[in-house]
Amino acid sequence: MVRARETRPASEPVPVTEEVCELHFGCSMLRRTRLVLKGRSRPMMRCSLGYAVRTEEDKRRCLAVEGPSECWHLTATKRPGV
């Protein structure tokens, strides 16, 4: 069975739809790694900027920001008690 292809000149741009698809991946400095202790491997998250990501709450905060310029560690040091 052969499907009919849409014929469109190569110079014509792909039509833009009105639907907006927004993808959110969190901070790009957050990395998934494995910690090996006593022969056991344990998954953990690390910050490439060197900040501590110890708890699930820390991980959620890192995933909530758009990038390193909006790092919650930096805003917490500017405004104590946040």
Rosetta silent file (secondary structure, phi, psi, omega in degrees, C-alpha in Angstrom):
SEQUENCE: MVRARETRPASEPVPVTEEVCELHFGCSMLRRTRLVLKGRSRPMMRCSLGYAVRTEEDKRRCLAVEGPSECWHLTATKRPGV
SCORE:     score description
SCORE:     0.000 S_00000001
   1 L     0.000  128.446 -178.667    0.000    0.000    0.000 S_00000001
   2 L  -110.025  129.296  178.706    1.474    3.357   -1.022 S_00000001
   3 L   -89.561  142.531  177.677    0.489    6.540    0.770 S_00000001
   4 L   -76.938  130.684  178.252    0.082    9.717   -1.203 S_00000001
   5 L   -89.156  148.229  174.650    2.613   12.357   -0.232 S_00000001
   6 L   -70.231  130.544  177.552    1.736   15.973    0.115 S_00000001
   7 L   -97.049  119.819 -178.923    3.232   17.840   -2.762 S_00000001
   8 L  -145.718  132.361  178.883    4.729   21.113   -1.664 S_00000001
   9 L   -57.737  145.825 -177.626    7.622   22.977   -3.243 S_00000001
  10 L   -63.271  -27.338 -178.172   10.846   22.675   -1.243 S_00000001
  11 L   -79.816  -14.815 -179.417   11.148   26.462   -0.956 S_00000001
  12 L   -80.333  129.470 -178.734    7.736   26.805    0.699 S_00000001
  13 L   -70.254  158.764  177.200    7.923   26.843    4.525 S_00000001
  14 L   -68.418  134.442 -178.982    6.062   24.362    6.661 S_00000001
  15 L   -63.837  140.659 -179.659    2.701   25.818    7.695 S_00000001
  16 L   -93.537  129.815  178.634    2.540   27.083   11.270 S_00000001
  17 L   -91.302  160.974 -179.706   -0.378   25.861   13.350 S_00000001
  18 L   -77.231  -18.100 -178.033   -2.101   27.938   16.004 S_00000001
  19 L   -70.678  127.395 -179.634   -1.548   25.264   18.640 S_00000001
  20 L  -101.966  120.281  178.296    1.246   26.240   21.007 S_00000001
  21 L  -106.247  112.703 -179.924    3.200   23.321   22.445 S_00000001
  22 L  -105.977  124.129  176.912    5.283   24.354   25.419 S_00000001
  23 L  -106.911  138.523 -179.731    7.853   21.914   26.764 S_00000001
  24 L  -129.537  119.705 -177.541    9.402   22.457   30.172 S_00000001
  25 L  -112.932   -2.306 -177.813   12.454   20.488   31.234 S_00000001
  26 L    84.066 -167.650 -177.016   13.680   22.491   34.232 S_00000001
  27 L   -67.557  136.239 -179.103   17.194   23.795   34.736 S_00000001
  28 L   -74.747  -11.199 -179.950   19.722   22.593   32.178 S_00000001
  29 L   -86.525   -7.827  179.598   22.392   22.317   34.890 S_00000001
  30 E   -81.293  123.490 -177.244   20.522   19.494   36.676 S_00000001
  31 E  -123.112  143.185  175.902   22.106   16.124   35.844 S_00000001
  32 E   -93.828  130.394 -179.925   21.099   12.576   36.681 S_00000001
  33 E  -141.793  178.798  178.916   23.977   10.442   37.913 S_00000001
  34 E  -124.331  137.062  176.793   24.625    7.320   39.987 S_00000001
  35 E  -104.730  125.611 -179.358   26.358    7.098   43.330 S_00000001
  36 E  -110.565  114.381  177.110   28.161    3.807   43.982 S_00000001
  37 E  -129.011  127.533  177.850   28.779    2.937   47.623 S_00000001
  38 L    51.798   41.961  176.704   29.790   -0.498   48.871 S_00000001
  39 L    80.257   -1.475  178.811   28.882   -2.113   45.550 S_00000001
  40 E  -104.492  136.939  178.425   25.390   -0.576   45.458 S_00000001
  41 E  -103.156  130.299 -178.065   24.394    1.894   42.813 S_00000001
  42 E  -129.056  125.576  178.440   21.943    4.627   43.795 S_00000001
  43 E   -70.105  143.320  177.000   20.468    7.212   41.375 S_00000001
  44 E  -152.742  165.097  178.921   20.812   10.835   42.396 S_00000001
  45 E  -107.389  141.944  178.225   20.597   14.342   40.954 S_00000001
  46 E  -131.162  149.772  176.924   23.556   16.732   40.797 S_00000001
  47 E   -98.952  128.322  179.356   23.856   20.392   39.886 S_00000001
  48 L   -71.074  -15.207  176.393   26.575   21.225   37.364 S_00000001
  49 L   -83.688  -11.543  177.050   26.966   24.644   39.019 S_00000001
  50 L   101.338    2.539  178.444   27.985   22.928   42.262 S_00000001
  51 L   -77.761  153.542 -179.602   24.894   23.557   44.372 S_00000001
  52 L   -78.894  134.222  173.523   23.583   20.814   46.654 S_00000001
  53 L  -124.395   86.315 -171.686   20.509   18.872   45.520 S_00000001
  54 L   -95.994  -38.451 -172.803   19.868   16.724   48.588 S_00000001
  55 L  -114.042  171.264  175.858   16.125   16.289   48.929 S_00000001
  56 H   -64.652  -33.570  177.392   13.128   15.718   46.672 S_00000001
  57 H   -63.676  -41.216  176.206   12.058   19.303   47.433 S_00000001
  58 H   -61.199  -42.959  179.887   15.405   20.578   46.090 S_00000001
  59 H   -63.628  -42.472  177.878   14.921   18.496   42.944 S_00000001
  60 H   -62.555  -39.049  178.126   11.386   19.876   42.445 S_00000001
  61 H   -64.677  -40.011  178.590   12.689   23.427   42.806 S_00000001
  62 H   -65.816  -37.137  179.910   15.378   22.770   40.165 S_00000001
  63 H   -75.870  -17.148 -178.214   12.783   21.357   37.775 S_00000001
  64 H   -81.928  -23.312 -178.347   10.488   24.367   38.354 S_00000001
  65 L   -88.585  161.279 -177.824   12.933   27.003   37.017 S_00000001
  66 L   -83.830  -28.277 -177.376   13.646   27.651   33.338 S_00000001
  67 L  -175.029 -177.423 -176.734   17.430   27.794   33.503 S_00000001
  68 H   -60.958  -27.750 -179.777   20.587   28.708   35.446 S_00000001
  69 H   -70.078  -17.328  178.851   19.758   32.430   35.357 S_00000001
  70 H  -111.182   24.583 -175.450   16.657   31.719   37.492 S_00000001
  71 L   -56.109  130.326 -178.904   18.386   29.347   39.928 S_00000001
  72 H   -69.583  -24.406  175.961   16.480   29.096   43.196 S_00000001
  73 H   -64.180  -40.771 -179.827   19.763   28.831   45.115 S_00000001
  74 H   -68.951  -40.451  179.921   20.712   32.326   43.952 S_00000001
  75 H   -71.221  -30.466  178.710   17.336   33.818   44.791 S_00000001
  76 H   -70.171  -34.143  178.963   17.382   32.149   48.228 S_00000001
  77 H   -76.004  -28.118  177.075   20.766   33.724   49.041 S_00000001
  78 H   -73.877  -38.465 -178.039   19.541   37.160   47.911 S_00000001
  79 L  -121.179   90.689 -179.706   16.352   36.909   49.971 S_00000001
  80 L   -58.854  143.683  178.651   16.911   34.966   53.210 S_00000001
  81 L    93.608    3.524  179.683   13.932   33.016   54.450 S_00000001
  82 L   -86.139    0.000    0.000   12.616   32.012   51.009 S_00000001
